[in-house]
Amino acid sequence: MKMFRKASVWLAVVLLVTAFAGCGKKEADKPTKEFASSDGTMSVMLAEDWTSEDAGTEGMIGAYSKNGNDGVVIMQFVKGVDAVGLTDVKEVIESTYQVSEKESADASLAPGLENTEAYKCKINLEGESADGYFVYGETGYAYYALLYAAERMNDDTMTYVQAVMGSFKENAPEIVNNSAVEASDTILWMNGTYAVLTALNGWDYSMFGGMPANDDSMALQQSMLSEWWEVTDRASADETIDWLLSEGHRMDFAEMMDMLAEDGLGDMPEGERADYLLNNYTNMTEEIAQQYADFYAVYDEKGIDMMSAWDYSRAMSVIGNAYIAGYYTETEALDKSLEIATVIQTAFDSWDAFQDSYMTGYEYWAEESSEERRAVYEELKAAPGSPYSLDWNMTLEKSW
């Protein structure tokens, strides 16, 4: 992601502001001049005598006042490209710039932004400190972090801050989508098999593949498929999908559960299994031992399908990604997805059952709680136009 590169540029701009800080009149001039990012996708109004700082990257505005007491930095993180969520943006910024003494403030200052959050604070960068006023928010196109930094945030400064923040504008580029297929309930149902991951990535679960099909998204998905799956072409995409469908992590999981059964775990009372694992396997922590004891209980009841949704979901996701990457045509990818969707629909009887299996697979693979993903699933269930509002047993029809 480009988030960290932008963060380092921001550091340079804010240090520039504080380095020049000194005596002089307070910044009280009305904003009269538009300062825009180099790509023209956003702008803000500042006083005529402010100086723009070349950020060296798109989606960035940096400027400081004539007297050097004040500075503005606005960062844009394109969804699915620069960042995957507003939470990620806030975590990176606040940890990098040692934000402290946070005090909630008016979050309605920046028009056009949704899910806004604002606060006054202290920032400390490489020994230089300043007062800060943050506004975080998002649009359909990007996440935003707006910062006004000042030597001292007094009433006069706040009047100017409000005017500056209120002048923020987005001029998002028109997004090209080369998809030739109209959305249908069947496509939305198929998207639902990996919508939790799509949402976590900050993408659009209503679109097949999670994003518009164009040159930019093609490059993004080619890079991500190579990094995460070692998929670089059609052949390697086929191989990965075949492995997920025929084996995946569920086979490794089943072998481990069978091995534990042979070692005597199944002969132990359910309440004593975690202690048995902890005492007999030196590489297990208490948390992992309890997790595997819980896994075994469900495996003993449901067999391999207790986590097969994890592999099925990722197979569906890889197909969508490979389409966006240009390795399959849209029709080929949809045909493959429909074939797998019918298998999934037969293997489970509800969205909840499918997601329970998916979450178990995630916990086995990641060796951590699925709490965050379960929360995303519950949020999506309540969202308008969610795939989870569709009947699990609906007839899946080819409409492309």
N, C-alpha and C positions, 0 to 999 in steps of 0.2 A: 504494500500500500504506500501511497505518497504522503500519508499523514505525517510521518516522522520528518521527512524532508521539509515540509511546510512548517513544521514546528521549529526546526532549526533556523529557518528564515525569520520567523516571528521573533525568535530570541534576539537576532541581530538588530531587528528594527526597534524593539523595546529597549535594548541596551543603548541604542543610539539616542533615544529619547532621554533616558536617565543620565546619560553622559553629558548632555548639554544642559541639564537642569540647573537653574540658578535663579538669580533675582530677575525681576521683570514683571510687567503687568500680567494680570490674570487673563486667560483666554476668554473673551466675552463677545468677540465679533460674531455676527450672524453668519451661518454657512451660506456662501454665495457662489461657490465654484464646485463643479462636479469632478470627483476623482474616481476613475474606473479601473477595474482590473485589466490586465493586458489583453485578455481575450474578450473583454466587453460584456461578460456575463453578469456583472454586478457593479454597482456604483454607490457613492455616498457623497453628500455635500459637505464641504469644509470651507473655512475662510479663505479668501483670495490669496493671502500671504503664506498659506501652509505649503510645505515642500513634500513632494511625493518621493518615496524611497523605492528604488527598483527592487522588487522582491525576487526577481530571477525565476519566477514560476507562475504559471497560470492560476487563476482562481485565488488571487491574493491582492490585497490593498494594504500598503503601509505608508504612513505620512506623519509628519510632525510639525508642530507650530513654529512660528517665526522665533519666539523667545526660547524654544526648546523645552518648555515646561510640560508640554502635552503631546501625546501621540495616539494615533489610531491604527489598529491592525484588524483587518477583517479577513478571515480564512474561509474558503469554500471547499467542501469535501463532496465531490460528486458521488451520488449513491451507487454502491456496487463497484466503484472504481477506486476512489480515494479512501473510503471508509465504509464500514458495514453497519454502523449505527451511531446515534448521537451519544450514547453512553460511552462508546469507544473514544470518540472525539474528546469528551470531557475528561476521561481518565488520563489520556495521554497529555493533554494540556495542563491539567492541574498537578500531575506528578512532575512534569518537566519544569514547570515554572514556579513550583513551591508556593502554590496558592494557600493563603491562610486568612484567618479572621473573616470568614465569609459571613455576609449579612444579606438576607433576602432583600430584593429590590423590585421595582416595577418591571415586569416582563413584557409589557404591552408596547414598549417604545418602538420596536422595529416592525413596521407594517408588513404584512405578507408572510411573516414567519409563523409557523404552527409549532405546538408543543414547546413553547418558549420557557426559558428559565433565566432569571437574572439575579445578580448579586454584586454588592460592593465587596472589596477584599484588599488584601495586601499581596503583592507579587514580589518575589525576590529572585533575581537572576544574576548568577556569578558575583554575588556580593552587592549588587545594585538593587535597591528597593524602590517601590512606587505604590501609589494607590491605584486600584484598578476597578473598572466597572465592566462586567461581562454580560453579554446577552447570548444565549444559545438558542437555536431553533432550527427548523427545517422547512423545506418546501418539497414539492414532488420531485424536484431535480437534485437537490443537494442538502447537506447539513451545513450549518453555519456557526462560526464562533466570532463574535464581535467584541473587541476590547477597546476601551478608552483608558489610557494610562496617563496619570498626572502626578506631578511632584506632591500635590496635596489636593484632595477632592473636596473643595468647599462648595458653598451654595452657588456662587457664580459659575464655577466649573460645571456643576450639575445642570444648570440651565442650558449650557452649551452642549453637554453630553446628550440631553434629551432631544435637542434640535438635530444633532448629528445622527443619533440612532434612528430618529423618526424620518430621516431622509434616505435611509437605506432602500435600494431598489435592486431587484433581480431581473435580468434579461436573459432568461434561460434559452439556449439554442433549441431549435426545432429538432426533435428526435426522429431520425429516419428508422422505419421499421419495414424490413423487406419480407416480412411474413405474408404469405398469400392465403392463409387459412383464417377463417372467422372463428372466434371463440365459441365453444359449445359446452354444454354440461358435461359431456364425455371428456373433453380436454381438461375442464376444470377439475373433474373427479381425478383424472390421472395426475394433474398437478398437485392434488391434495396428498398424494403418497409421499411427496418430499417438500411440502409447503413449509414445514417447520424450519428446515435448513434454508429454504429460499428466503424466509422472513429473517432469519438470523444473519444472512448475508446482505440484508437490506435491499433485496430484489423484489420483483412483483410476481406473486404467486398466481395472479390471474392470467399471466402470459405463459405460453408454452416455452420452456427454456428459462423462464424467470426474467427475461429482459428483451428489449427490441433487438431484432436481428439486423446488424449493420457492421460496418468495418471495425468500429471501435470495440463493440462487444465481441466480435470474432477474435480480435487480438487478445482481449482480456481472457476469454475462455481458453484459447490455445495456451496461454501462459499458465493459467490455473490448472488445467488438465495435465499439463506436463509436470508441474510442481507436485501436485497431490496424487496423481495416478500414473505418472509416466506414460500418459497417453499423448501421442504426437501425430497420429494419423488415423485413418479409418480402421486399419488392421489392428492397431493396438487398442482402439476403442472396442472393437468386436471382442478381442481377447479378454479385456477387463470385464465387459458386461457378461460374457459367457462364464467367467470365473465366479462373478457375484451370483449368477443364477444357479450354477451347478454346485458350488462349494461355499464361497464367501467365508465369513468368519464363523458362521454357524457350524460348519464341519469341525473346525478347530475347537470350538466350544463343546460340541458333542463328545469329541474324543477326550477332552479334559474331564467332563462330567463322568464319562464311562470309566476313566482311569481312577477317579476318586471313588467311584462305586466299588471297583475291584479292590481298592485299598481299604475298604471297610467303612466308608462314610455312610453308605446306605443302611448299615446295620446299627448305626448310632441313633438314639432318640433325637428328634428334630432340634430340641432345645440344647443339645450337647454338641451339635456338629461344629459350631464355630470354635469351641474350645479344642475339639479333636483336631481340627485343621491347624490351629495355632500351635498345638503341641507337637504335631507331626511334620509340619512344613516350616522350616526355619526362615524362609524368605517371606513369610506372610505377616502382615501387620494385623492388629485386631480388627481394623476396619475392613480390610480385604477378606479376612477369614469369615467375618459375618456376611459380607457380600456374597461370597462363594457358597456359604451355607444356604443363604436365601435362594441363590441361583439353583442349587441342587434340588431344593424342595419343589420349585416350579418345574424344573426339567423332569423330575420324577413324575409329575402330573401331566404335563403337556407335551413333553418331548421337544424335538428340535424347533418346532414352530414358536416356542416361547421367545425366540429372538430372530426368526427368519425374516421378519419385516425389516430389520436393520439392513440386510443384504438386498432385499427387494427394493426398498426405498432408494438406496444408493444406486442400484442399477437404473432405476427410472430417472434419477438425477443426472447420472452420467450420460444417458441418452439425450436428455434435453441440452446439457452442456455441449455435447459433441455436435448437435445440430447447430447451435449458435456458433461453434468453432468452425463450422464448415465441413465437418467430416461426414455428415449425413445430410441428405436433402430433408426438407421439412416432412414430406410424405413418408420417407423411409423411417424417420425418427418417430413419427406418430404411429405408424404401423407396428414398429417394435414395441412402443409403449402400450398400445392397445393389447397386444399379445400378452405382455407381462401383467397388465392390469386385470385381465380375466383370471390369471393364475392367483393373483393377490386376492381378488374378490371371493374366490372359492376357498382359499385357505383361512380366511377370517370372516367373522360375521358382523363386524361393526367397525366404525372408525376408532372407537375407544380400544377395542381389542387389538387392532392393527398398531395403534400408537403404544400400547403397553408392550407389545413385542419389540417395536422399534426402540423404545427407551431402554429395555433390558439389554438389547444388543449394543446400544451406545454405552451403557454402563460397563459392560464387559470389555468393549474395545478401548474405551477411554480410561477405565479404572477410576471413574469419578461419578458423582451424582448426576442424574438427569434432571435435576430440579429446574434449572433454567429452561431447558427444552420443554419440559412439561408445562411450565408457565406460559411459554410462547404458544403451545398448542391450545391451552385454555383461552388465551387472548384471541387466537384466530377463530376458535369456535364461536365466539361472540361477535366477530366482525361482520359487517354487511358484505354480502357477496362471497362469503367464505366457502371453500369447497366442502367444508364439514357440515354445511347446511343441506348438502345433497344426500339423498338416501344411499346408504352403502350398497344396497342391492338393486340400485337402478340399472336399467338396461344400458350397457355400454355399446354405443353405435359409432361406426365409422362415418364421419361427416365431412371428410376432406378428399 
